[in-house]
Amino acid sequence: GLFLEGAGWEEGKGDDEGYITESKMKDLHPAMPICNVYAVHIDVMDWNSMYHCPVFITSLRRGPEKGTPDFAYLANMRMDPDDFEHRWTLAGAAMLFTDD
């Protein structure tokens, strides 16, 4: 599964999509819901209210300079329309493949 670090996930209501939000107390790695991943042409993609979230294999978040890199890819996560992407970057929000 996928887990969040540095943020939480708010479930959508009805047809609304979920979005990244503040983490809850004592919930260090909340599990992400099942994700529907699909490719969209860059000209068709709606980039409004998106956080470019890094996805790592482990919570060590090692780069290639430290040996085996843990970075996997960047995922686009929906965020509140009133939010700014740099808020989540400064919070260190990322997704992890393992909850170690």
Secondary structure, DSSP 8 states (H G I E B T S, - for coil): --EEESSEEE---TT---EEE---TT-SS-B----------TTT---TTEEEEEEESSTT---GGGSS--EEEEEEEEB-TT--HHHHHHHT-EEES---
